[in-house]
Amino acid sequence: MHPIMLIKRGRDISRLEAFSDAVFGFSATLLVVSLEVPRTFPGLMNDLRGFASFAISFGALILLWVVHNGFFRRYGLQDGWTVALNSILLFVILFYVYPLKYMAGSLASLMGGSGDYRLATLDDLSALFVVYGLAFAALFLCYSLMYLHAWRIRGQLTLDNDEAWQAAFLFRHYLIFAMMGFFSVLAALVHFGLRYGVPGWMYALLGPFCWAHGMWSQRRREEPEDVDPELAAEAE
């Protein structure tokens, strides 16, 4: 890998970030209901009904961009490991938009939106959850590993104690997201509660798990450091 290169800890926009933003922008165009302007009023109204699914999927994509932007604003890295993990991340995002759009369309149709997102069999539903879960897990595993990398080179980044703690915290935080994606995939593969959408509802557990992790991390942070008894005796 190449030597560590910093860009004033993320104050300037690097070519890596500019390329990443272009990929995010292109991914957003893949989510659009229709790239062609409707020629009739009924066609316009039909496209407008499809904007509910677009709003859901676009919101999810924006959240992914916010996480991506936060990492580069904190560290401004362009070293080999970051480029490799970021490249995998962008590749998965381009793939992720399709199952994301289908999932969002299914949810919007349940709420009265337009579009035919019905699945013929439970095996089809299982396959959809597997594809979505694998992409979801891969995305957040990349984010998690990027923060782990930043924590490992905290000395070269001259991170203070708070920044180092934050890097370790976010590594574990996004690892929870990745693991939840894998658990959803496993549930879908064995058809656990598939008829009731359990593999999808499992993502709701991210809230309680992340809250528990945050509380545990904060307690660990506030615990006094262990003091060597011999050193304490010498001090007395």
C-alpha positions as CSV (number, residue, x, y, z in Angstrom):
1,M,0.0,0.0,0.0
2,H,1.0,3.6,-0.6
3,P,2.2,5.8,2.2
4,I,-0.5,7.6,4.2
5,M,-1.6,10.9,2.5
6,L,-3.7,13.4,4.3
7,I,-5.5,16.4,2.9
8,K,-5.6,18.8,5.9
9,R,-7.9,16.3,7.7
10,G,-10.6,16.6,5.2
11,R,-10.9,20.3,4.7
12,D,-10.4,20.1,0.9
13,I,-12.3,18.0,-1.6
14,S,-10.0,15.3,-3.0
15,R,-10.4,13.7,-6.5
16,L,-11.4,10.5,-4.6
17,E,-14.3,12.3,-3.0
18,A,-15.2,14.0,-6.3
19,F,-15.3,10.7,-8.1
20,S,-17.3,9.2,-5.2
21,D,-19.9,12.0,-5.4
22,A,-20.2,11.4,-9.1
23,V,-21.0,7.8,-8.4
24,F,-23.6,8.7,-5.8
25,G,-25.1,11.2,-8.3
26,F,-25.3,8.6,-11.0
27,S,-26.9,6.2,-8.5
28,A,-29.6,8.8,-7.8
29,T,-30.5,8.9,-11.5
30,L,-31.0,5.2,-11.5
31,L,-33.7,5.7,-8.8
32,V,-35.7,8.1,-10.8
33,V,-39.2,7.0,-11.7
34,S,-38.8,7.8,-15.4
35,L,-36.1,9.5,-17.3
36,E,-38.5,10.4,-20.1
37,V,-40.9,13.4,-19.7
38,P,-44.5,12.1,-19.8
39,R,-46.4,13.2,-22.9
40,T,-49.9,12.9,-21.4
41,F,-51.5,14.1,-18.2
42,P,-52.5,10.6,-17.1
43,G,-48.9,9.6,-17.7
44,L,-47.7,12.5,-15.6
45,M,-50.1,11.5,-12.7
46,N,-48.9,7.9,-13.0
47,D,-45.3,9.0,-12.6
48,L,-46.1,11.3,-9.7
49,R,-47.7,8.3,-7.9
50,G,-44.3,6.5,-8.3
51,F,-42.5,9.3,-6.5
52,A,-43.3,7.8,-3.1
53,S,-40.9,4.9,-3.8
54,F,-38.4,7.3,-5.2
55,A,-38.5,9.5,-2.1
56,I,-37.9,6.4,0.2
57,S,-35.0,5.1,-1.9
58,F,-33.5,8.6,-2.4
59,G,-33.6,9.2,1.3
60,A,-31.7,5.9,2.0
61,L,-29.1,6.9,-0.6
62,I,-28.6,10.3,1.0
63,L,-28.0,8.7,4.4
64,L,-25.3,6.5,2.8
65,W,-23.7,9.6,1.3
66,V,-23.8,11.4,4.7
67,V,-21.9,8.5,6.3
68,H,-19.4,8.6,3.4
69,N,-18.9,12.3,3.7
70,G,-18.5,12.2,7.4
71,F,-15.6,9.8,7.1
72,F,-13.7,11.9,4.6
73,R,-14.4,15.1,6.5
74,R,-12.9,13.5,9.7
75,Y,-9.7,12.0,8.1
76,G,-9.3,13.1,4.5
77,L,-7.5,9.8,3.7
78,Q,-6.3,8.8,0.2
79,D,-4.0,5.9,1.0
80,G,-4.2,2.5,-0.7
81,W,-6.5,0.8,1.9
82,T,-9.0,3.7,1.8
83,V,-9.0,3.7,-2.0
84,A,-9.5,0.0,-2.1
85,L,-12.4,0.0,0.4
86,N,-14.0,3.0,-1.1
87,S,-13.9,1.4,-4.6
88,I,-15.6,-1.7,-3.3
89,L,-18.1,0.5,-1.5
90,L,-19.0,2.5,-4.7
91,F,-19.3,-0.8,-6.7
92,V,-21.8,-2.1,-4.2
93,I,-23.7,1.1,-4.2
94,L,-24.2,0.9,-7.9
95,F,-25.6,-2.6,-7.4
96,Y,-27.5,-1.7,-4.3
97,V,-29.8,0.8,-5.9
98,Y,-31.7,-1.9,-7.8
99,P,-32.8,-4.0,-4.8
100,L,-33.3,-0.7,-2.8
101,K,-35.6,0.6,-5.5
102,Y,-37.6,-2.6,-5.6
103,M,-37.9,-2.7,-1.8
104,A,-38.9,0.9,-1.7
105,G,-41.5,0.3,-4.5
106,S,-42.9,-2.6,-2.6
107,L,-43.3,-0.6,0.6
108,A,-44.8,2.3,-1.4
109,S,-47.3,0.0,-3.1
110,L,-48.4,-1.3,0.3
111,M,-49.2,2.3,1.2
112,G,-51.3,2.8,-1.9
113,G,-48.6,3.8,-4.4
114,S,-48.4,2.7,-8.0
115,G,-46.3,0.0,-9.5
116,D,-46.4,-3.8,-9.8
117,Y,-44.0,-5.1,-7.2
118,R,-45.7,-8.4,-6.5
119,L,-43.6,-11.6,-6.0
120,A,-44.9,-14.9,-7.3
121,T,-43.6,-17.2,-4.6
122,L,-42.0,-17.2,-1.2
123,D,-38.7,-18.3,-2.9
124,D,-38.8,-15.1,-4.9
125,L,-39.3,-13.1,-1.6
126,S,-36.5,-15.0,0.0
127,A,-34.2,-14.2,-2.9
128,L,-35.1,-10.5,-2.7
129,F,-34.2,-10.3,1.0
130,V,-31.0,-12.2,0.4
131,V,-29.9,-9.9,-2.4
132,Y,-30.8,-6.8,-0.5
133,G,-29.3,-8.1,2.8
134,L,-26.0,-9.0,1.1
135,A,-25.7,-5.5,-0.5
136,F,-26.7,-3.8,2.8
137,A,-24.1,-5.9,4.8
138,A,-21.4,-5.2,2.2
139,L,-21.9,-1.5,2.3
140,F,-21.7,-1.1,6.0
141,L,-18.9,-3.6,6.3
142,C,-16.9,-1.3,4.0
143,Y,-17.7,1.7,6.2
144,S,-16.8,-0.3,9.3
145,L,-13.5,-1.3,7.9
146,M,-12.7,2.2,6.8
147,Y,-13.1,3.4,10.4
148,L,-11.1,0.5,11.7
149,H,-8.3,1.5,9.3
150,A,-8.4,5.1,10.6
151,W,-8.2,3.8,14.2
152,R,-5.2,1.6,13.4
153,I,-3.3,4.6,11.9
154,R,-4.5,7.0,14.6
155,G,-0.8,7.9,15.4
156,Q,-0.1,8.9,11.8
157,L,-3.4,10.8,11.7
158,T,-2.4,12.5,15.1
159,L,-5.9,11.7,16.5
160,D,-6.4,12.8,20.0
161,N,-8.1,10.5,22.6
162,D,-11.6,11.6,21.7
163,E,-11.1,11.2,18.0
164,A,-9.5,7.8,18.5
165,W,-12.4,6.7,20.7
166,Q,-14.9,8.0,18.0
167,A,-13.1,6.0,15.3
168,A,-13.3,2.8,17.3
169,F,-16.9,3.5,18.2
170,L,-18.0,4.0,14.6
171,F,-16.1,0.9,13.5
172,R,-18.3,-1.1,15.9
173,H,-21.4,0.9,15.2
174,Y,-21.3,0.2,11.4
175,L,-20.3,-3.4,12.1
176,I,-23.6,-3.8,13.9
177,F,-25.4,-2.7,10.7
178,A,-23.4,-5.2,8.6
179,M,-24.1,-8.0,11.0
180,M,-27.8,-7.2,10.9
181,G,-27.8,-7.5,7.2
182,F,-26.1,-10.9,7.4
183,F,-28.7,-12.1,10.0
184,S,-31.5,-11.0,7.7
185,V,-29.9,-13.0,4.9
186,L,-29.7,-16.1,7.1
187,A,-33.4,-15.7,8.2
188,A,-34.4,-15.4,4.5
189,L,-32.4,-18.4,3.5
190,V,-34.1,-20.7,6.0
191,H,-37.5,-19.0,5.4
192,F,-37.8,-17.9,9.0
193,G,-41.0,-15.9,9.3
194,L,-40.7,-15.2,5.6
195,R,-44.5,-15.1,5.0
196,Y,-44.7,-12.2,7.5
197,G,-41.6,-10.4,6.3
198,V,-39.5,-11.1,9.4
199,P,-36.1,-10.8,7.4
200,G,-37.2,-7.2,6.6
201,W,-38.6,-6.3,10.1
202,M,-35.2,-7.4,11.6
203,Y,-33.7,-4.1,10.4
204,A,-35.9,-2.4,13.0
205,L,-33.7,-4.0,15.7
206,L,-30.9,-1.7,14.6
207,G,-32.3,1.0,16.8
208,P,-32.2,-1.0,20.1
209,F,-28.8,-2.6,19.3
210,C,-27.2,0.7,18.4
211,W,-28.6,2.3,21.5
212,A,-27.3,-0.5,23.7
213,H,-23.9,-0.2,22.0
214,G,-23.8,3.5,22.6
215,M,-24.6,3.1,26.3
216,W,-22.0,0.4,26.7
217,S,-19.4,2.4,24.9
218,Q,-20.1,5.5,27.0
219,R,-19.8,3.5,30.2
220,R,-16.5,2.0,29.1
221,R,-15.3,5.4,28.2
222,E,-16.2,6.8,31.7
223,E,-14.6,4.0,33.6
224,P,-11.4,5.0,35.4
225,E,-8.3,3.4,34.0
226,D,-6.8,0.6,36.0
227,V,-3.8,1.7,38.0
228,D,-0.9,-0.6,38.7
229,P,-0.8,-1.4,42.4
230,E,3.0,-1.2,42.6
231,L,3.0,2.3,41.0
232,A,0.2,3.4,43.3
233,A,2.3,2.2,46.3
234,E,5.3,4.0,45.1
235,A,3.3,7.2,44.7
236,E,2.2,7.0,48.3
